[in-house]
């Protein structure tokens, strides 16, 4: 944000990048039974979600 409280012209194109990457990661591991991964998408969260889905533990299998 600048002094006027407006975003710069180059920032608007990056707003959708983070959720798009997050959705791509969720789609990539959905076949393993992962239904949800909390943001921010970190390697530890992805690995935990995969492990929980495969072993049947945690919230990944039950979904939210």
C-alpha positions as CSV (number, residue, x, y, z in Angstrom):
1,X,0.0,0.0,0.0
2,X,1.2,3.5,-0.8
3,X,0.5,6.7,1.1
4,X,-2.9,6.9,-0.5
5,X,-3.9,3.4,0.7
6,X,-3.9,2.0,-2.9
7,X,-2.0,-0.9,-4.3
8,X,0.7,-0.3,-6.9
9,X,-0.2,-1.3,-10.5
10,X,2.2,-4.3,-10.5
11,X,0.8,-5.8,-7.3
12,X,-2.6,-6.8,-8.5
13,X,-1.3,-9.6,-10.7
14,X,0.2,-11.4,-7.7
15,X,-2.9,-11.6,-5.5
16,X,-4.1,-14.8,-7.0
17,X,-0.8,-16.6,-7.1
18,X,-0.7,-17.9,-3.6
19,X,-4.2,-19.6,-3.6
20,X,-3.5,-20.9,-7.1
21,X,-0.4,-22.7,-6.0
22,X,-2.1,-23.9,-2.8
23,X,-5.0,-25.4,-4.9
24,X,-2.5,-27.0,-7.2
25,X,-0.7,-28.7,-4.3
26,X,-4.1,-29.9,-2.9
27,X,-5.1,-31.2,-6.3
28,X,-1.8,-33.0,-6.7
29,X,-2.2,-35.0,-3.5
30,X,-5.9,-35.5,-3.6
31,X,-5.5,-39.0,-5.1
32,X,-3.7,-40.0,-1.9
33,X,-6.8,-39.1,0.2
34,X,-5.7,-35.6,1.3
35,X,-8.8,-33.4,1.6
36,X,-7.4,-30.3,3.2
37,X,-4.0,-28.6,3.9
38,X,-3.9,-25.5,6.0
39,X,-2.2,-22.4,4.5
40,X,0.6,-21.5,4.3
41,X,1.5,-24.6,2.4
42,X,4.8,-25.8,3.9
43,X,6.6,-29.0,3.1
44,X,5.9,-30.2,6.7
45,X,2.2,-29.6,6.3
46,X,2.0,-31.3,3.0
47,X,4.0,-34.3,4.3
48,X,1.9,-34.5,7.4
49,X,-1.3,-34.4,5.4
50,X,-0.1,-37.2,3.1
51,X,1.0,-39.3,6.1
52,X,-2.3,-38.7,7.9
53,X,-4.3,-39.6,4.8
54,X,-2.3,-42.8,4.1
55,X,-2.3,-44.0,7.8
56,X,-5.8,-42.9,8.5
57,X,-4.8,-40.6,11.4
58,X,-5.4,-36.9,11.9
59,X,-7.8,-34.5,10.2
60,X,-6.7,-35.1,6.6
61,X,-8.7,-38.3,6.3
62,X,-11.8,-37.0,8.0
63,X,-11.7,-33.7,6.2
64,X,-13.2,-30.4,7.5
